[in-house]
Amino acid sequence: MGLIALDISKAYDTTWRSRIVKKLSNIICKGNLFNFIQNFLTDRTFQVKCNEKLSKIYSQKNGVPQGSTLSVSLFLLAINDIPLVIQPPVMCTLFADDFNIFCRGINTNRTINYLQNAITALQDWSLDSGFSFSVEKSQCTFFTNKRNIVNTTIYMNNIPLPIKNSIKILGILFDSRNTWIPHFKTIRKDSLLRMNTLKCLAHRSWGSHSSSLLQIYKALILSKLEYNSFLFIKAKATALNMIDTIHNTGLRLVTGAFRSSPIPSVLNTAGVAPLDIRRVHSSILLATRRLQNNLKVMNQINDTLKDIPFSHLNVIKNENIQTPPWLLNIPINRELSKYSKNDTAPIIYKQHLHSIISGFHDSTEIYTDGSNMKNGVGAAVVVQDQVSMLRLPSFCSIYTAEAIAISFALDLIKTNHIHKAVILSDSLSTLRNIENIYNPNEISRKIHNQIYNLTHTGYSITLLWIPSHNQIQGNERADQKAHQAISSTDAIRLNNFTLHDAKLITSTITNNIWLRAWKQGTSKLNEIKNTIHTWPYPPDFTRKMETSVNRIRIGHTSLTYQYLMKKEDPPLCASCGTPLSIKHIITECLLYETDRAQTFCQKPSTQTT
């Protein structure tokens, strides 16, 4: 495959304003918005201030104004037609001013010809658009396993494009052999420089608390190590070890662990999973997000996730909105929420509810509820004598159960042709999320579309909040059926879940993977700790105390393992003659038996030294 990364010279500063106005006139009709943007681009001037003195006023003929919130959008308007120039089999990617073209093929010469034709077409486009390409800053790379490739030169303006063995795209360094080694070397170099900041703050006597150091490590270094990590999840272990060692070193500084401490113990003490497990976590979420937006998932991610006990295929999709949000009318009545549940008697709620319901003439009352218990998640929809019980995946939240119940109720309204309906729900948070028309989540957007489609075909729908457990007959029945749905064989099984649910179950799955790997270990920390959760410190602990406690827990201290650094024989206990270890000092050594008895309230042994 051949790939060319093209650099647009001074992209923002050389954008033709007349081109922006022309493109804009093809999108929107002339009016206030068009006139505003046209006026925004007209008669732009600037000055330079130095030593309290202003320069002359200069006119800016071209380019989008710097620092404006509109500048990027206007620039994209001018450049977004560049992909139309590229013809198959050549393909392209465009992110702001980062433009790349690539072509796959078995025949190298034919691939080069296709790329050369695409470059010629782009040159013609540049003459028409006013943009220009920098040949010196553009790069070309061929991804192949062939050792010797001849005649790979591609020309732009009769100047050969530079041929590189690796090429950087959006912060990722791709090499021609797909080994990822150049990228890992770059990450390692940058991370080691950032590690110096951590070293300045991580002195084991007067340094910052480990919680603060961990936040700094995650922000400066871990974010660098994990950036787009799904791309190299299939890289060789020897190559991945280049960044794994950075991860281990950083967490060793955070915890203050001794240099000989086992890596699994250091990671467990810090509460941060190994990078390979974190890459699985990010891959699951990436696959879920892409499916949610109806995008294809990479094969290497599917291969990685085939042994994971979780199917991301049933995530609720992000639907396209049927109408602009400012035209969307979601009738939600939250009148009863103004009364405090703690101070309002059930009879008062029932009286107010009866008053509200009386205003909906000939409307069918539909009660919905959700239930989240240890043994599962259920929901129910009650329409007069008809009851629908729904069983959801056990990792779903109560919000998902309540929202799916409302969505299911809307489906029943359409199926049963209930032209006037009031949906009564006791989930105030769900109704508030549905009210958020400008930034809805996936299930709220689905409900918006359902309500829009029903109301525009003659249906009358109102959502009404009611308090739970206040002797409202329909709500009590829906609550009872939602509980029964968890174990009932009559319940309708739904496998849908939200992205938020996926995040929760993904964390649980990857933590279980880490826990299984931890329990297989044989380190000294394994003997006293069978969990991956961090052990807390007292609030008055200093950095020196934290470091000492961490080293004692891990079992590697200067007293017991300094001999490895000095290349000496292992130390022996002066009292017992046995190998010296933290476990021996705290639990076995007879010299400290009295101290041990006083500390742990144990009766000292009658055995003498």
C-alpha positions in Angstrom: 0.0 0.0 0.0 1.2 3.5 -0.9 0.4 6.4 1.4 1.0 10.1 0.8 0.6 12.7 3.6 0.1 16.1 2.0 0.9 19.3 3.7 -1.1 22.3 2.8 1.0 25.4 3.1 -0.3 28.0 5.5 -3.8 26.4 5.2 -5.7 28.8 7.5 -3.9 32.0 6.5 -4.3 31.5 2.7 -7.9 30.4 2.6 -9.8 32.5 -0.1 -12.6 34.3 1.6 -14.5 34.6 -1.7 -14.4 30.8 -1.9 -16.0 30.6 1.6 -18.7 33.0 0.7 -19.4 31.1 -2.6 -19.6 27.7 -0.8 -21.8 29.2 1.9 -24.2 30.6 -0.7 -24.7 27.1 -2.1 -25.7 25.8 1.4 -27.9 28.5 2.9 -30.1 31.1 1.2 -29.1 34.7 1.6 -30.3 36.2 4.8 -29.2 37.3 8.2 -26.8 34.4 8.8 -25.2 34.7 5.4 -24.9 38.5 5.7 -23.4 38.1 9.2 -20.6 35.7 8.0 -20.0 37.8 4.9 -19.6 40.9 7.1 -17.4 38.9 9.5 -14.9 38.2 6.7 -14.9 41.7 5.2 -12.5 44.5 6.0 -10.4 42.6 8.5 -7.5 44.5 9.9 -4.7 43.9 12.5 -2.0 45.7 14.5 1.0 44.6 16.4 1.8 45.9 19.9 5.4 46.0 21.2 6.7 47.9 24.2 3.4 49.7 24.6 3.5 50.9 21.0 1.1 50.0 18.2 2.2 49.4 14.6 0.3 50.7 11.6 -3.0 49.2 10.7 -2.7 46.5 8.0 -5.4 44.9 6.0 -5.8 41.1 6.0 -7.0 40.2 2.5 -7.1 36.4 2.9 -7.3 33.7 5.5 -9.8 33.1 8.3 -9.5 35.2 11.4 -7.2 33.7 14.0 -8.7 32.8 17.4 -12.4 33.0 16.3 -14.8 30.2 17.1 -16.0 30.4 13.5 -12.6 30.1 11.9 -12.3 26.3 11.8 -15.8 25.8 10.5 -15.3 28.3 7.8 -12.0 26.7 6.8 -13.6 23.3 6.7 -16.3 24.8 4.4 -13.6 25.8 2.0 -11.6 22.5 2.0 -14.3 19.9 2.4 -14.7 19.3 -1.3 -11.2 18.0 -1.7 -12.2 14.3 -1.3 -14.4 14.7 -4.4 -11.2 15.0 -6.5 -9.9 11.6 -5.4 -11.1 8.7 -7.6 -11.1 5.0 -6.8 -9.1 2.9 -6.2 -7.3 5.8 -4.5 -8.9 6.7 -1.2 -8.3 9.6 1.2 -8.7 10.8 4.8 -9.3 14.4 5.9 -9.1 15.8 9.4 -9.0 19.6 9.4 -5.9 20.4 7.3 -4.4 16.9 7.7 -5.0 15.3 4.3 -3.8 11.8 3.2 -4.3 9.7 0.1 -3.5 6.0 -0.1 -4.0 3.1 -2.5 -3.8 -0.6 -2.0 -2.6 -3.1 -4.7 -0.5 -6.1 -5.5 1.2 -4.5 -8.5 3.5 -1.7 -7.1 3.9 0.1 -10.5 0.2 0.3 -11.0 -0.3 1.6 -7.4 2.2 4.3 -8.1 0.5 5.3 -11.3 -2.9 5.6 -9.5 -1.2 7.8 -6.8 0.5 9.9 -9.4 -2.8 10.5 -11.2 -4.4 11.5 -7.9 -1.5 14.0 -7.3 -2.1 15.5 -10.7 -5.8 16.0 -10.0 -5.0 17.6 -6.6 -2.7 20.1 -8.4 -5.6 21.1 -10.6 -7.8 21.4 -7.6 -5.3 23.7 -5.8 -5.3 26.1 -8.8 -9.0 26.4 -8.5 -9.3 26.5 -4.7 -6.3 28.8 -3.9 -4.7 26.3 -1.6 -1.1 25.1 -2.3 0.8 22.0 -1.2 4.3 22.0 0.2 6.3 19.4 -1.5 9.1 19.6 1.0 6.8 18.9 4.0 4.7 16.2 2.3 5.8 12.6 2.7 5.3 9.3 0.9 5.6 5.8 2.4 5.0 2.3 1.0 3.8 -0.4 3.3 5.1 -3.7 2.0 7.1 -6.7 2.9 9.0 -6.6 -0.3 12.7 -5.8 0.3 13.6 -4.0 -2.9 11.1 -1.6 -4.6 12.3 0.3 -7.6 10.8 3.3 -9.4 8.8 4.5 -6.4 9.2 8.2 -7.1 6.0 10.3 -7.2 6.2 13.9 -8.5 4.3 17.0 -7.5 5.0 20.2 -9.6 7.9 18.2 -11.2 9.5 17.8 -7.8 9.9 14.2 -6.3 8.0 13.7 -3.0 10.3 12.6 -0.1 10.2 8.9 0.5 10.2 7.9 4.2 10.3 4.6 6.0 7.7 5.9 8.6 5.0 8.5 8.5 3.2 10.3 11.3 -0.6 10.7 11.1 -2.5 12.3 13.9 0.2 11.5 16.5 0.7 7.9 15.4 4.0 6.8 13.7 3.3 4.2 11.0 6.4 2.3 9.7 6.6 0.6 6.3 6.9 -2.9 7.9 4.1 -2.4 10.4 6.4 -3.4 13.3 5.3 -0.4 15.4 8.9 -0.2 16.8 9.5 3.4 15.6 6.3 4.5 17.2 7.2 2.7 20.5 10.6 4.3 20.5 9.1 7.7 20.0 6.6 7.1 22.9 9.4 5.8 25.1 11.5 8.9 24.4 8.7 11.3 25.1 7.6 9.4 28.2 11.0 9.3 29.7 11.2 13.1 29.4 7.9 13.4 31.2 9.0 11.0 33.8 11.5 13.6 35.1 8.6 15.6 36.3 7.4 12.6 38.3 10.9 12.0 39.7 11.0 15.6 41.0 7.9 15.0 43.0 8.3 11.4 44.1 11.0 11.6 46.7 10.4 8.8 49.1 10.8 11.0 52.2 9.3 14.4 51.3 7.5 13.8 48.0 3.9 14.2 47.2 1.2 11.7 48.3 0.8 8.7 46.1 -2.7 9.7 45.1 -1.4 13.0 43.7 1.5 11.3 41.9 -0.9 8.8 40.4 -3.0 11.6 38.9 0.1 13.2 37.5 1.3 9.9 36.0 -2.1 9.2 34.4 -2.2 12.7 32.9 1.4 13.0 31.6 2.5 9.5 30.9 -0.3 6.9 30.8 -2.3 9.0 28.4 0.7 9.0 26.1 1.1 5.2 26.4 -2.6 4.5 25.7 -3.2 6.9 22.9 -4.9 4.9 20.1 -3.6 1.7 21.7 -6.2 -0.4 19.8 -4.1 0.0 16.7 -1.1 -1.9 18.0 -2.9 -4.4 20.2 -1.6 -7.2 17.9 2.0 -6.0 18.0 4.7 -8.4 19.0 5.3 -8.8 22.8 8.9 -7.8 22.5 7.9 -4.5 20.9 5.1 -3.9 23.4 7.6 -4.4 26.2 9.2 -1.1 25.2 6.2 0.8 26.6 5.3 -1.8 29.3 8.6 -1.0 31.1 7.7 2.7 31.1 4.3 1.9 32.7 6.1 -0.2 35.4 8.7 2.4 36.1 6.1 5.2 36.5 4.1 3.2 39.0 7.2 2.2 40.9 7.9 5.9 41.4 4.2 6.5 42.4 4.2 3.8 45.1 7.8 4.3 46.2 8.4 0.5 45.8 11.9 -0.9 46.1 13.7 -1.5 42.9 13.6 -5.3 43.2 9.8 -5.4 43.8 7.8 -7.7 41.4 6.0 -5.8 38.7 2.5 -7.4 39.5 2.9 -6.3 43.1 3.8 -2.8 42.1 0.7 -2.5 39.8 -1.5 -4.1 42.4 -0.4 -1.6 45.1 -1.0 1.3 42.7 -4.4 0.0 41.6 -3.6 0.3 37.9 -4.0 -2.7 35.6 -1.2 -3.9 33.2 -1.2 -2.2 29.8 -2.3 -5.4 27.9 -5.5 -5.6 30.0 -6.1 -1.8 29.7 -5.8 -2.3 25.9 -8.5 -4.9 26.0 -10.7 -2.5 28.0 -10.3 0.3 25.5 -10.9 -2.1 22.6 -14.2 -3.3 24.0 -15.4 0.3 24.4 -14.2 1.3 21.0 -16.0 -1.6 19.4 -19.2 -0.7 21.3 -19.0 3.0 20.3 -18.5 2.1 16.7 -21.4 -0.3 16.6 -23.5 2.3 18.4 -22.8 4.7 15.5 -23.3 2.0 12.8 -19.6 1.9 12.0 -17.5 -1.1 11.1 -15.3 -2.7 13.7 -11.7 -3.5 12.8 -11.0 -7.2 12.3 -8.1 -7.2 14.7 -10.3 -5.8 17.4 -12.9 -8.5 16.8 -10.2 -11.2 17.0 -9.0 -9.7 20.3 -12.6 -9.7 21.7 -13.7 -13.2 20.6 -12.7 -14.8 23.9 -14.2 -12.0 26.0 -17.5 -13.0 27.7 -19.4 -9.9 26.5 -21.3 -9.2 23.2 -21.2 -5.6 22.2 -23.5 -6.2 19.3 -26.7 -5.3 21.2 -25.8 -1.8 22.2 -28.6 0.7 21.6 -27.8 2.5 18.4 -27.6 6.3 18.0 -30.5 7.2 15.8 -30.6 10.2 13.5 -33.0 12.9 14.9 -36.2 13.1 12.9 -36.6 16.9 13.5 -34.4 19.8 14.7 -34.4 19.9 18.5 -35.8 23.4 18.6 -38.9 22.2 16.8 -39.2 19.1 19.0 -42.0 19.2 21.6 -41.8 16.6 24.4 -44.9 17.0 26.6 -43.6 16.1 30.1 -45.5 16.9 33.3 -43.4 17.1 36.5 -45.9 19.1 38.5 -45.9 16.5 41.3 -42.2 16.8 41.8 -42.6 20.2 43.5 -43.9 18.3 46.6 -41.3 16.8 48.9 -41.7 13.1 49.2 -40.7 13.1 52.9 -43.2 15.8 53.8 -46.2 14.8 51.6 -48.7 12.1 52.6 -49.8 9.6 50.0 -53.3 10.8 50.1 -52.1 14.3 49.0 -50.2 12.9 46.1 -53.2 10.8 45.0 -55.5 13.9 45.2 -53.2 16.0 43.0 -52.7 13.1 40.6 -56.4 12.7 40.2 -56.7 16.4 39.5 -54.0 16.2 36.8 -55.3 13.0 35.2 -58.8 14.5 35.0 -57.4 17.0 32.5 -56.6 14.2 30.0 -60.0 13.3 28.7 -60.3 9.8 27.1 -56.5 9.2 27.6 -55.3 5.7 28.4 -53.1 5.5 31.5 -49.9 3.5 31.0 -47.7 2.8 34.0 -44.0 1.9 33.7 -41.4 0.9 36.2 -37.9 -0.7 36.4 -36.2 -2.9 39.0 -32.5 -3.5 39.6 -31.7 -6.3 42.0 -28.7 -8.5 42.8 -30.2 -11.4 40.7 -31.0 -9.3 37.6 -32.7 -6.3 36.0 -36.4 -6.1 35.0 -39.0 -3.7 33.8 -42.8 -3.7 33.4 -45.4 -1.8 31.4 -49.0 -1.9 32.6 -51.8 -0.8 30.3 -55.2 -1.4 32.0 -55.4 -5.3 32.3 -52.5 -5.9 29.9 -49.0 -6.4 31.6 -45.7 -6.7 29.7 -42.7 -7.9 31.7 -39.2 -7.2 30.4 -36.0 -8.9 31.5 -32.8 -7.0 30.7 -29.1 -7.9 30.9 -28.0 -8.1 34.5 -25.4 -5.3 34.1 -28.0 -2.7 33.1 -28.6 0.3 35.3 -31.9 1.2 36.8 -32.0 4.2 34.4 -31.8 1.9 31.4 -34.6 -0.3 32.8 -36.9 2.8 33.3 -36.1 4.3 30.0 -36.5 1.0 28.1 -39.9 0.6 29.8 -41.0 4.0 28.5 -39.7 3.2 25.0 -41.6 -0.2 25.1 -44.7 1.7 26.2 -44.5 3.9 23.1 -44.2 0.8 20.9 -47.4 -0.6 22.5 -49.2 2.7 21.9 -48.3 2.4 18.2 -49.1 -1.3 18.0 -52.5 -1.1 19.8 -53.4 2.3 18.2 -53.9 4.1 21.5 -54.3 7.6 20.1 -54.4 9.3 23.5 -52.1 8.1 26.2 -50.5 9.3 29.4 -47.3 7.4 30.4 -46.8 7.5 34.2 -43.2 6.9 35.4 -41.7 7.2 38.9 -38.2 7.9 37.5 -37.6 11.6 37.7 -34.0 11.3 36.4 -35.2 9.4 33.3 -37.8 12.1 32.5 -35.3 14.9 33.0 -32.9 13.1 30.5 -35.8 12.8 28.0 -36.4 16.5 28.5 -32.8 17.2 27.4 -33.5 17.7 23.7 -30.1 19.3 22.8 -27.8 16.7 24.1 -29.7 13.4 24.5 -28.1 10.0 25.1 -28.9 7.1 22.8 -32.1 5.9 24.4 -33.5 9.4 25.0 -32.9 10.1 21.3 -34.8 7.0 20.4 -37.7 8.0 22.6 -37.6 11.5 21.0 -38.0 9.9 17.6 -40.8 7.7 18.8 -42.8 10.6 20.2 -42.2 12.7 17.1 -43.4 10.0 14.8 -46.5 9.3 16.9 -47.5 12.9 17.4 -47.1 13.7 13.7 -49.5 10.9 12.9 -52.3 12.1 15.1 -51.3 10.6 18.5 -51.4 12.5 21.7 -48.7 11.5 24.2 -47.8 12.9 27.6 -45.2 11.8 30.1 -46.1 12.3 33.7 -44.0 11.8 36.8 -45.5 10.2 39.9 -43.9 9.4 43.2 -43.0 5.7 43.9 -44.4 3.7 46.9 -47.3 6.1 47.6 -50.2 3.7 47.2 -50.8 4.6 43.6 -52.4 1.4 42.3 -51.0 1.4 38.8 -47.5 2.2 39.9 -47.6 -0.4 42.7 -48.6 -3.0 40.2 -45.9 -2.0 37.7 -43.3 -2.1 40.5 -44.5 -5.6 41.5 -44.3 -6.9 37.9 -40.9 -5.3 37.3 -39.6 -7.4 40.2 -41.3 -10.5 38.9 -39.8 -10.0 35.4 -36.3 -10.7 36.7 -37.1 -14.4 37.3 -40.3 -15.0 35.4 -40.3 -17.3 32.4 -43.1 -15.2 30.9 -40.9 -12.1 30.7 -39.8 -10.8 27.3 -36.0 -11.1 27.1 -34.3 -8.0 25.8 -30.6 -7.9 25.3 -30.3 -4.1 24.7 -28.1 -1.9 26.8 -26.6 1.6 26.7 -23.0 2.7 26.3 -23.0 3.6 30.0 -23.9 0.0 30.9 -21.2 -1.2 28.6 -18.6 0.9 30.4 -19.6 -0.7 33.7 -19.6 -4.3 32.6 -16.3 -3.7 30.7 -14.6 -2.5 33.9 -16.0 -5.6 35.7 -14.7 -8.0 32.9 -11.2 -6.5 32.7 -10.9 -6.4 36.5 -11.8 -10.1 36.6 -9.2 -10.9 34.0 -6.6 -8.9 36.1 -7.8 -10.7 39.3 -7.4 -14.1 37.8 -3.9 -13.3 36.7 -3.1 -11.8 40.2 -4.3 -14.9 42.0 -2.0 -17.1 40.0 1.0 -15.1 41.3 3.4 -16.3 44.0 4.8 -13.0 45.2 5.0 -12.0 48.9 2.1 -9.6 48.4 0.0 -12.5 47.1 0.3 -14.2 50.5 -1.6 -11.4 52.3 -3.7 -9.9 49.6 -6.2 -11.7 47.3 -7.8 -8.6 45.7 -6.8 -6.0 43.1 -8.4 -3.1 45.0 -6.1 -0.7 46.6 -5.6 -0.7 50.4 -6.3 2.8 51.8 -3.9 4.8 54.0 -4.8 6.8 57.1 -5.4 10.5 56.2 -2.4 11.7 58.2 0.1 9.5 56.4 3.2 11.3 55.0 5.0 10.3 51.8 7.6 8.5 53.9 5.0 6.5 55.8 3.3 5.5 52.5 6.6 4.4 51.0 7.5 2.4 54.1 4.1 0.7 54.3 4.1 -0.1 50.5 7.6 -1.7 50.8 6.6 -3.8 53.8 3.4 -5.0 52.1 5.2 -5.9 48.9 7.9 -7.6 51.0 10.8 -5.9 49.3 12.8 -3.4 51.3 16.3 -2.1 51.5 17.0 -4.3 54.6 15.9 -7.6 52.9 16.8 -7.1 49.2 19.7 -4.6 49.1 22.0 -7.5 48.5 20.7 -7.9 45.0 22.0 -4.3 44.2 25.3 -4.9 45.9 25.7 -8.4 44.4 26.1 -10.0 47.9 24.8 -13.1 49.6 21.3 -12.9 51.0 21.2 -11.6 54.6 20.4 -13.9 57.6 18.6 -13.2 60.7 21.2 -12.5 63.5 18.9 -14.1 66.1 17.5 -17.1 64.2 20.0 -17.8 61.5 17.3 -18.1 58.9 17.0 -16.0 55.7 15.9 -12.5 56.6 12.5 -11.4 55.2 9.6 -9.1 56.2 7.4 -12.1 57.0 10.1 -13.5 59.3 10.6 -10.3 61.2 6.8 -9.6 61.7 5.5 -13.2 62.3 8.3 -15.6 63.1 11.5 -14.0 64.6 11.8 -14.9 68.3 13.7 -11.8 69.0 10.6 -9.7 68.5 8.1 -12.1 70.1 7.3 -9.8 73.0 6.9 -6.8 70.8 4.7 -8.8 68.5 2.6 -9.9 71.4 2.1 -6.4 72.6 1.3 -5.1 69.1 -1.1 -7.9 68.1 -2.4 -8.7 71.6 -1.0 -12.2 71.4 0.2 -14.4 74.3 4.0 -14.8 74.0 5.4 -18.3 73.5 7.3 -20.0 76.3 10.0 -21.0 73.8 13.3 -19.2 74.5 15.9 -18.0 72.0 
